[in-house]
Amino acid sequence: MPKAPRKAPSRPLTQLSLFPEEADLARIDAAANCWRFYRLSLQEDLFGGTALIRHWGRIGTGGQMRVALYRDRGAAQGALDDLLGQKVKRGYRFRKEGV
């Protein structure tokens, strides 16, 4: 006699984002004394738009920050994707957790 299938434990479902809403990159080249970080993130603003926040600089410093405002999330997401592609072409790699 076959056993009845076990019911999976109940846990809340989470919607995974199809597109990244943040990225943490680093470019490290010890021979060239290059220790750089680059962070990108999307945040909603108070007026219904989306802000693309870019934070970059030398690892260990405060770096610089720039905020670009977009009317909708799609435009901001497109800009984030473009910048991410440019940075990867220039040698930046995704940072591992805890680094």
Secondary structure per residue as TSV (DSSP state, phi and psi in degrees):
chain	resnum	aa	ss	phi	psi
A	1	M	-	360.0	125.3
A	2	P	-	-69.9	146.9
A	3	K	-	-79.9	149.7
A	4	A	-	-71.8	139.8
A	5	P	-	-64.3	143.0
A	6	R	-	-76.9	143.9
A	7	K	-	-84.0	133.4
A	8	A	-	-66.4	145.9
A	9	P	-	-62.6	144.3
A	10	S	-	-77.6	130.0
A	11	R	-	-148.4	152.3
A	12	P	-	-67.9	141.0
A	13	L	-	-81.2	142.3
A	14	T	-	-123.1	139.6
A	15	Q	-	-86.4	120.9
A	16	L	-	-84.1	140.2
A	17	S	-	-75.0	133.5
A	18	L	S	-71.9	-34.3
A	19	F	S	-115.4	143.8
A	20	P	-	-66.9	140.3
A	21	E	S	-101.3	-8.7
A	22	E	E	-154.5	155.0
A	23	A	E	-146.7	140.1
A	24	D	E	-123.9	110.4
A	25	L	E	-116.6	158.0
A	26	A	E	-145.9	148.0
A	27	R	E	-128.0	111.8
A	28	I	E	-122.6	120.6
A	29	D	E	-138.1	94.2
A	30	A	G	-61.7	-34.9
A	31	A	G	-64.3	-33.7
A	32	A	G	-98.1	6.0
A	33	N	T	55.5	43.4
A	34	C	E	-111.5	113.5
A	35	W	E	-132.6	86.5
A	36	R	E	-118.2	150.1
A	37	F	E	-126.0	157.5
A	38	Y	E	-150.0	121.4
A	39	R	E	-119.7	136.9
A	40	L	E	-125.3	138.8
A	41	S	E	-152.6	151.7
A	42	L	E	-107.7	136.1
A	43	Q	E	-140.6	142.8
A	44	E	E	-71.5	143.0
A	45	D	-	-101.9	178.6
A	46	L	T	-75.3	-9.7
A	47	F	T	-110.2	15.8
A	48	G	S	88.7	1.7
A	49	G	-	-96.8	-168.7
A	50	T	E	-131.6	138.4
A	51	A	E	-106.1	133.4
A	52	L	E	-99.7	115.5
A	53	I	E	-104.5	123.9
A	54	R	E	-114.1	129.3
A	55	H	E	-132.1	123.0
A	56	W	E	-146.0	163.2
A	57	G	E	157.6	-168.4
A	58	R	E	-81.8	137.0
A	59	I	T	-58.8	132.1
A	60	G	T	98.2	-7.0
A	61	T	S	-112.8	172.0
A	62	G	-	-73.0	-26.3
A	63	G	-	71.4	-165.8
A	64	Q	E	-122.3	160.1
A	65	M	E	-138.1	142.0
A	66	R	E	-136.5	137.9
A	67	V	E	-118.1	127.6
A	68	A	E	-116.6	130.5
A	69	L	E	-99.1	138.1
A	70	Y	E	-128.9	148.4
A	71	R	S	-67.8	-37.8
A	72	D	S	-132.5	163.6
A	73	R	H	-68.1	-32.2
A	74	G	H	-62.9	-42.6
A	75	A	H	-65.4	-41.5
A	76	A	H	-66.0	-39.2
A	77	Q	H	-64.6	-40.4
A	78	G	H	-61.3	-42.6
A	79	A	H	-64.9	-40.4
A	80	L	H	-62.5	-44.4
A	81	D	H	-62.0	-41.6
A	82	D	H	-62.4	-47.4
A	83	L	H	-63.7	-39.2
A	84	L	H	-61.6	-42.9
A	85	G	H	-63.2	-40.9
A	86	Q	H	-63.4	-43.0
A	87	K	H	-68.5	-38.6
A	88	V	H	-65.3	-38.1
A	89	K	H	-64.0	-30.6
A	90	R	T	-85.2	4.1
A	91	G	T	105.7	1.1
A	92	Y	-	-74.6	145.1
A	93	R	E	-127.7	154.5
A	94	F	E	-66.1	135.5
A	95	R	-	-79.9	147.7
A	96	K	-	-81.5	157.0
A	97	E	T	-59.4	138.3
A	98	G	T	82.8	4.2
A	99	V	-	-96.4	360.0
